[in-house]
Each structure stands twice: as C-alpha cells, then as structure tokens.
Amino acid sequence: MTAAGFDAAEVYVAPRNRDLFLPDRKEVGQLSADLLWVRAGSQEYYLDPAARFFPFGLLPWYETEAGGIRYDKHGGTVVTTPN
C-alpha cells in the first residue's frame, strides 16, 4: 500500500468476542487479530485481509469498536476501530 502512495500501518486488536483491551495493563497477549489501517486522501479505512466475503471497508462485528494498537513509522498508537 505504501508503494502506491497511501499511508498504511499494521493494527493489532483484541476482538470483542474474546477480550477487552485495556491499554493500562500492557497485556499484548489480548491482541489476537491483525488488521490494516489505510489512509486514502482524507478517508481512513480499517481492513481485514483475512475476512473473506466482506465488502471493502466492512469489518466482522467482533472487530468493530475493538481496542488495539496501530504500529507505524512513528511508533505505536492506541486506537479503537470504527463501529
């Protein structure tokens, strides 16, 4: 994605059907799902390449409003995926 001129980063989240991510606990074992964050122009997308049969930009329910960490060139940022 970055080769195409988009900002992209890897995101690890705690799926809502398994865990609740609490950043203060510093328990990275909760982060069992990996996503991709992409910025295209002014729009941001959270994508799950492993979620088959989902339309572009749509996450499985257990990955929506899930807490996690986005890793990019500036370090890690605590994020919550959109609803």
C-alpha positions as CSV (number, residue, x, y, z in Angstrom):
1,M,0.0,0.0,0.0
2,T,2.8,2.4,0.8
3,A,4.3,1.8,-2.6
4,A,1.1,3.0,-4.2
5,G,1.3,6.3,-2.3
6,F,-1.1,5.5,0.6
7,D,-0.3,5.8,4.3
8,A,-0.7,2.3,5.8
9,A,0.1,0.7,9.1
10,E,-0.4,-2.6,10.8
11,V,-3.0,-2.8,13.6
12,Y,-3.4,-5.4,16.3
13,V,-6.8,-5.5,18.1
14,A,-8.5,-7.5,20.8
15,P,-11.7,-9.0,19.2
16,R,-14.8,-8.1,21.2
17,N,-16.0,-11.7,21.3
18,R,-12.8,-12.8,23.2
19,D,-11.2,-10.0,25.1
20,L,-11.4,-6.4,26.2
21,F,-8.2,-4.4,25.5
22,L,-7.1,-2.3,28.5
23,P,-4.0,-0.4,27.4
24,D,-3.0,0.4,31.1
25,R,-2.5,-3.3,31.7
26,K,0.1,-3.5,28.9
27,E,-1.1,-7.1,28.1
28,V,-0.3,-7.5,24.4
29,G,-1.5,-11.1,24.6
30,Q,-5.0,-9.8,24.2
31,L,-4.2,-8.5,20.7
32,S,-5.0,-11.6,18.7
33,A,-6.5,-10.1,15.4
34,D,-4.4,-8.2,12.9
35,L,-5.8,-5.5,10.6
36,L,-4.6,-3.0,8.2
37,W,-5.1,0.8,8.5
38,V,-5.0,2.8,5.3
39,R,-5.4,6.5,4.6
40,A,-6.5,7.4,1.1
41,G,-6.8,11.2,0.8
42,S,-8.8,12.3,3.8
43,Q,-10.5,9.0,4.3
44,E,-9.3,6.3,6.8
45,Y,-10.0,2.6,6.4
46,Y,-9.6,-0.4,8.7
47,L,-9.3,-3.6,6.6
48,D,-9.1,-7.2,7.5
49,P,-7.5,-9.1,4.6
50,A,-8.3,-12.4,6.2
51,A,-12.1,-11.7,6.4
52,R,-13.4,-13.4,3.3
53,F,-16.7,-12.4,1.6
54,F,-16.8,-9.0,3.4
55,P,-17.3,-5.9,1.2
56,F,-14.4,-3.3,1.1
57,G,-14.2,-1.3,4.3
58,L,-16.5,-3.6,6.3
59,L,-15.1,-5.5,9.3
60,P,-16.6,-8.5,11.1
61,W,-18.7,-7.4,14.1
62,Y,-16.2,-8.6,16.6
63,E,-13.5,-6.3,15.1
64,T,-15.7,-3.2,15.2
65,E,-15.2,-0.8,18.2
66,A,-12.3,-3.0,19.2
67,G,-9.4,-1.5,21.1
68,G,-5.8,-2.1,19.9
69,I,-2.5,-0.7,18.8
70,R,-1.6,0.7,15.4
71,Y,2.1,0.4,14.6
72,D,3.6,2.9,12.1
73,K,6.8,4.6,11.4
74,H,6.3,6.9,14.5
75,G,5.7,4.1,17.0
76,G,2.6,2.6,18.5
77,T,-0.7,4.4,19.0
78,V,-3.7,3.1,21.0
79,V,-6.8,3.1,18.6
80,T,-10.4,1.9,18.6
81,T,-11.7,0.6,15.3
82,P,-14.9,2.3,13.9
83,N,-18.4,1.0,14.5
